[in-house]
Each structure stands twice: as structure tokens, then as C-alpha cells.
Amino acid sequence: MKIIKLIFVIANWVAAVLLLGATLAGVVKPSSLIWPSLLSYGFIPLLLLNVLFVVGWLICGSKQFLVSAIVILLRFTFIPACFQIGGHPDEPSEGALMLKVTNFNVHHFYGPKYLENGREATNIENNITAFLDFVRSENSDLLCIEEFLPYTKKIDVRDSLRNMGYHYHVLASPLGRSSLALWSRYPIVDTLYIDSVCKMRAGIVVNEDTLSFYCLHLASYRLNNDDKEGIDLIASGDLHKASLRQTVSKFKQTILSHEKEWSLLNPIMERDYHRMIVAGDFNDTPASYVYLKMTDLLRDCYRDKGKGFGTTYRGQFPAFRIDYIMHSAGLKTLSYQRVKSDISDHYPITVEFEIPGRK
């Protein structure tokens, strides 16, 4: 009996230390030490594991529960970024100017999967039609779209969006290839590409005021079928060392890429004197380095008005909230909505802002 208890005590301490490590990604640069960033992907499972230890030790009447309880209390501020209760929208102030923003990684309109039964997806036109119906129903003022396909042989998405009133747009790759895209009902000025066509800043002129809108698609993990099979094996407890090693290597490369991308974005945002809205697919979780650094400057709209876990990526790991809309001071989040959809392997998110007048 004592040996079994000792095993649980050791496991409890390991889980508590790992949970602490999973929250250090915003403090330690990945290029200095990569492990906190890797552990950050396990924040939610590690948190739940420590909660189980607390409950288990309390049932047993042991003070050992304090180990996990103290760690959870120390890192309690991370929980609202991963799970929210409420999410009730606010009514706008009388006469206030409102702005509605949608972010959506449409996955080239392939649907939830690129391959269906080993064949390339063939329902692109159907997904485009569903996307246009979604845009029409949301009636947002600004659309930030990742992996946007401008047209097919049958449908020109650009013409359809123009006909809905999106008279201003920027396509990061205008030659017919999938790309980052910004569509707006308001004039767009002073577009700036930051390092690559996957990150851009645009001035949005709203009632003679200019907002800075950042449309981002940060580096992806580029997981292949072998990686995904390895993740399935890990999830089932059947570790496949070769797949695990290859997958971890890709995660390291992506984390380091995100650090570099943030080093380019940070000085531009810090010098930006306009009110800012940032939207995009960050390809990272709320416990990650790039998210934690971003929220040093900006407010996450999900934390204002989100509900539940707010998962935006429906594929395999990391199946978390990796798509975001954020804002700087001077804007107010009225509502946040995640819409479940079969158009993509991501879910779209829509935020309504109130724009107070300048004092």
C-alpha cells in the first residue's frame, strides 16, 4: 500500500512541475529554452490531471492535495484564456459606432479534410457557396481570411464579395493562388506586408478615423499523414518513437518560427499610434509564447465575451483555440461568436466592436 501511495505522490509532483513548466512559455524565449513552449500544448490536460489529484487526495483525506492546489492557484490566471463562462453580449451605447469583424481560415475551401477516402476534395464549389451564404448572414464589416481561394472555373469569389458591398480588398497573392485576404466595407489605406505575404497591416478609414488592422497567418506545423498517425498513436498510448521524434521536431521549428515572427511584429505594433485590431490564425494555443506576448499589448476578445473552450481548429492536435481576434485600448468588445461550420478545418469567429469617439 505504501509503495502505491509513493507512486501516486511522485506522479503528483511530476504533474505539478509539468503544469508549472507549461505556463512559462511567455517568460522564456523558445530560442533560449524550447521545453516550456512544448509543454504549453499540454496545459489543459495537465491542468485537468492536477485537478484530479486534488480531488483524489481530498477524498483520501491527505494533505498531499496542496501540491496540485497551490500550483493551480499560482497559474489560475491562465484558465480564462482557455475556458470562459458567460459570453453574454453587451448592448452598444446610444449613437455609438459599431464595427463587426470576422476571421476565418477557409482551408482553400477543401472542407474539414483535404483528402476524402484518399482522393482530393471535390466539393470546393459547394463550400464556396456555403462560405458566401455565411458571409451574407454574418454581414460583417471586415473579413480577415486565411488560405483564401479567389476563384475556381465555376465561381469568382471576388465578384460575389464585391456584390455584397466589400468594395475594398487586399489579396496577399493576387495571381489566383490561395492567400491571406482582407475584405472591407470601409476604405483601405497604407497596406504594409510584414516580412512575408502571411502578415500584413492595413489602415481602415472609419468615419474619418483610421484603425490599424493586422491580418495574420503565422507559420503552420506542416504535419503529414505520418505525423498525424503518430499523434493518434500517442493519444491512444501506443508511442511510436520515430513518428514522435519527427513530430516534435516540426513543433520545435514552428515554435521558433513564431518567435521570429513576433520579433518582427512587436516593434511595428509598439510604434503604431492608431487603435488596433489584430485577427488571424496564430497556429498556437493560449499558453504559447506568441499569444502571451501578444496579450501584453492587446486584449483577447474571447476573454471579454467568449464562452466555453472556444476551440477553433477541428483537426488533429493541436485541436485548440488557435484563431484569434484582439484589440488595443480605445475599443470595446460587445460580442464574440464562434460559428460551427463544415466549410473548413477551422471554425470562423466574429466579434462586434464599439468604437468610442476620440476625446
CORPE-V741818 format. One record per residue. N is the residue number from 0. RES is the residue in one small letter. NEAR is the number of other ideal C-beta (glycine too) atoms within 10 Angstrom. Layout:
[[N;RES;NEAR] [N;RES;NEAR]]
This chain:
[[0;m;5] [1;k;6] [2;i;6] [3;i;8] [4;k;12] [5;l;10] [6;i;10] [7;f;15] [8;v;15] [9;i;10] [10;a;12] [11;n;23] [12;w;15] [13;v;11] [14;a;21] [15;a;21] [16;v;14] [17;l;18] [18;l;24] [19;l;16] [20;g;20] [21;a;25] [22;t;21] [23;l;18] [24;a;29] [25;g;20] [26;v;10] [27;v;15] [28;k;17] [29;p;24] [30;s;13] [31;s;8] [32;l;14] [33;i;19] [34;w;15] [35;p;23] [36;s;30] [37;l;17] [38;l;20] [39;s;27] [40;y;20] [41;g;17] [42;f;25] [43;i;18] [44;p;13] [45;l;25] [46;l;24] [47;l;12] [48;l;18] [49;n;24] [50;v;13] [51;l;13] [52;f;24] [53;v;19] [54;v;12] [55;g;15] [56;w;20] [57;l;13] [58;i;9] [59;c;11] [60;g;8] [61;s;14] [62;k;9] [63;q;19] [64;f;19] [65;l;12] [66;v;19] [67;s;25] [68;a;18] [69;i;13] [70;v;24] [71;i;18] [72;l;10] [73;l;13] [74;r;19] [75;f;10] [76;t;9] [77;f;21] [78;i;14] [79;p;14] [80;a;20] [81;c;19] [82;f;16] [83;q;18] [84;i;8] [85;g;8] [86;g;16] [87;h;7] [88;p;12] [89;d;13] [90;e;9] [91;p;16] [92;s;12] [93;e;5] [94;g;6] [95;a;14] [96;l;14] [97;m;14] [98;l;22] [99;k;17] [100;v;23] [101;t;23] [102;n;27] [103;f;30] [104;n;26] [105;v;25] [106;h;23] [107;h;17] [108;f;24] [109;y;22] [110;g;21] [111;p;16] [112;k;12] [113;y;12] [114;l;10] [115;e;13] [116;n;5] [117;g;5] [118;r;7] [119;e;9] [120;a;17] [121;t;10] [122;n;15] [123;i;18] [124;e;13] [125;n;14] [126;n;22] [127;i;21] [128;t;16] [129;a;17] [130;f;24] [131;l;16] [132;d;11] [133;f;18] [134;v;21] [135;r;11] [136;s;9] [137;e;16] [138;n;12] [139;s;23] [140;d;19] [141;l;28] [142;l;26] [143;c;32] [144;i;29] [145;e;28] [146;e;21] [147;f;29] [148;l;22] [149;p;20] [150;y;13] [151;t;13] [152;k;7] [153;k;9] [154;i;18] [155;d;13] [156;v;21] [157;r;17] [158;d;11] [159;s;17] [160;l;22] [161;r;14] [162;n;10] [163;m;15] [164;g;12] [165;y;20] [166;h;14] [167;y;18] [168;h;19] [169;v;18] [170;l;18] [171;a;21] [172;s;14] [173;p;13] [174;l;7] [175;g;11] [176;r;13] [177;s;18] [178;s;20] [179;l;25] [180;a;26] [181;l;25] [182;w;26] [183;s;23] [184;r;18] [185;y;19] [186;p;13] [187;i;18] [188;v;11] [189;d;12] [190;t;14] [191;l;12] [192;y;14] [193;i;16] [194;d;12] [195;s;13] [196;v;15] [197;c;21] [198;k;21] [199;m;23] [200;r;22] [201;a;24] [202;g;17] [203;i;24] [204;v;15] [205;v;18] [206;n;8] [207;e;5] [208;d;13] [209;t;17] [210;l;22] [211;s;20] [212;f;26] [213;y;24] [214;c;26] [215;l;24] [216;h;25] [217;l;20] [218;a;19] [219;s;16] [220;y;17] [221;r;9] [222;l;20] [223;n;12] [224;n;8] [225;d;13] [226;d;21] [227;k;15] [228;e;15] [229;g;24] [230;i;19] [231;d;14] [232;l;14] [233;i;15] [234;a;10] [235;s;8] [236;g;6] [237;d;9] [238;l;10] [239;h;16] [240;k;8] [241;a;9] [242;s;18] [243;l;15] [244;r;10] [245;q;15] [246;t;22] [247;v;14] [248;s;11] [249;k;15] [250;f;18] [251;k;15] [252;q;13] [253;t;20] [254;i;25] [255;l;17] [256;s;17] [257;h;22] [258;e;18] [259;k;13] [260;e;22] [261;w;19] [262;s;13] [263;l;12] [264;l;22] [265;n;15] [266;p;9] [267;i;14] [268;m;18] [269;e;9] [270;r;7] [271;d;14] [272;y;7] [273;h;16] [274;r;20] [275;m;20] [276;i;26] [277;v;26] [278;a;27] [279;g;24] [280;d;26] [281;f;25] [282;n;24] [283;d;27] [284;t;23] [285;p;25] [286;a;27] [287;s;25] [288;y;25] [289;v;26] [290;y;23] [291;l;19] [292;k;19] [293;m;23] [294;t;16] [295;d;9] [296;l;16] [297;l;20] [298;r;16] [299;d;21] [300;c;27] [301;y;27] [302;r;17] [303;d;18] [304;k;20] [305;g;25] [306;k;15] [307;g;13] [308;f;14] [309;g;23] [310;t;17] [311;t;23] [312;y;20] [313;r;15] [314;g;15] [315;q;14] [316;f;18] [317;p;20] [318;a;14] [319;f;20] [320;r;26] [321;i;22] [322;d;26] [323;y;25] [324;i;23] [325;m;25] [326;h;24] [327;s;17] [328;a;10] [329;g;13] [330;l;21] [331;k;19] [332;t;22] [333;l;21] [334;s;20] [335;y;22] [336;q;18] [337;r;20] [338;v;14] [339;k;8] [340;s;18] [341;d;13] [342;i;25] [343;s;24] [344;d;20] [345;h;23] [346;y;21] [347;p;26] [348;i;24] [349;t;21] [350;v;28] [351;e;21] [352;f;25] [353;e;16] [354;i;20] [355;p;13] [356;g;9] [357;r;7] [358;k;4]]
